[in-house]
């Protein structure tokens, strides 16, 4: 279940079609001070990322950090991304049409941060276009290196 304040935030930002640095600060201070508490909260922010093109750079950094922390360190056992979580992340980040730049970054950082990741998320990362991974010319080498 999504908290009313998060729902109101998403509606307001979606209507404005812009995510500014102050929006990120509001999320950090007032709406999600303890971080993401559920997959539903992560899903709504991932959807917001896809829906709003005009974004302050702080937004992507915030979203990546929050989803990585939730996926890797909130679930038990910590540090492990099981098959269920990997399938959820792949579906949410891919959204049926392929991942956004931020979604690719989230997937890659989850794989880097976790001690062990189910193969579904590894396949998702490896199928992402290399150009989207920035400086990384060989994502597999970066992940295992």
N, C-alpha and C positions, 0 to 999 in steps of 0.2 A: 504494500500500500504506500502510495506517495503522500508525503506530508503536504498539507495545504499550502504552506509557505513556498515549497518547491514548485508546486503546481502553478501558483500565482506568478512566481518568478519566470517560469518557462513561458507562460501565456504572455506576460508583459514583454519579455525579450523577443519572443516570436513575432508579436505584433509590430514591434519596433524594427525588426529585421537587422539587429545589430547587437553584438556582444562587446561591451567596452570593459576596460580595466576595472572600473568601479563595480560592474556586475560580478566580476571574478572575486573582488574583495567582499562583496555582499554574501556571496556563496560561502566563502571561507569563514567569515566572521559570524554571520547570523543564521544562515540556512543549513549549512553542513559543517559546523565547527568540529565535529568528531569524525568527519569524512563520510563516505558512502556507507549506508547501512543495509542496502539490499540491491539485488539485481535490477529491480524495477527502477530504483533511483539512477543506477548506472545507465540503464536502457534509455530513460528519458533524456539524460544529458548527452548520450551518444546520438540520439535522434535530433536533439537541438543543434548539435554540432553540424549535422548533415543539412539541417533546414536553414541555418543562418550563415550566409556567406561572408558578411562583413563582421570580422572578428579581430579583436585585439590579440596580439601574439601571446599575451598572458593566459588567454583562454585555453589554447591547445596544451600549454605546459601544465596548467591546472588539471585539465581533464585526463591527460596521460597519467599524471602522478596519482590522481584519485582512483582511477580504474585499476592501475597496477597495484596500488596498496590494497584495494578491495579484493581483487582476484588472487593475489599471491599471499597476502598476510592476514586477511580476515577469515578465510575458510580454514577448516581444520583437515588434515594437519597443515600447519603454516609452511609456506615455502613450496607447496606442491599444488599443481593445477591438474585436477583429475579429469577424467573423460567428460563428465557432465558439465563441469565448468568450461572446459575447452570447447565443447559443442555450443554452449550458450554464448561464449565470447565470439566465436567464429560467426555465429548467426547474427548476433547483435551488431558486430562490427562490419560484417559484409552486407547486411540489410538486403540480401537478395540480388543486389545489382553490383556489388563490389564495394570494397572499403574506400572511405575517404582518406585523404592524406593523414589526418589525425588518427583515424582508426587503424591504419597500417602501423603508425608509430606506437599506438597502444599495444597492439599484438606483439610487435617486435620487442618492446620493453618488458612486457610480461614474460616472454621467453627468456630474455636476458636476466631478469631479476629472480625468477623462480629456480629452485634447486632441481625440480623435475617437472616436466610438462607433458601432458598427453599428446600423442602424435597428431590429433586433429588440429590443434593450434599450430604445431610445427608446419604441417602441410599448408595451413592458411598463410602463414608468414612466408613460406618459400614460394608460394604461388603469387604473392604480391609483386607487382612490377619492381624491378631493381631501381628504376629511376625514382620511385617513391621512397626508397630507403636512403636517399641522399648520398652521402659519401661512401656508402658500403657497396663495393663492387661485387662481393660474394657474400650474401647474407648467411649462408651455411657456415662458412669459415669464421665469420664474426660471432655466430652463436655458439659454436663449439670451441672456438679459440680462446 
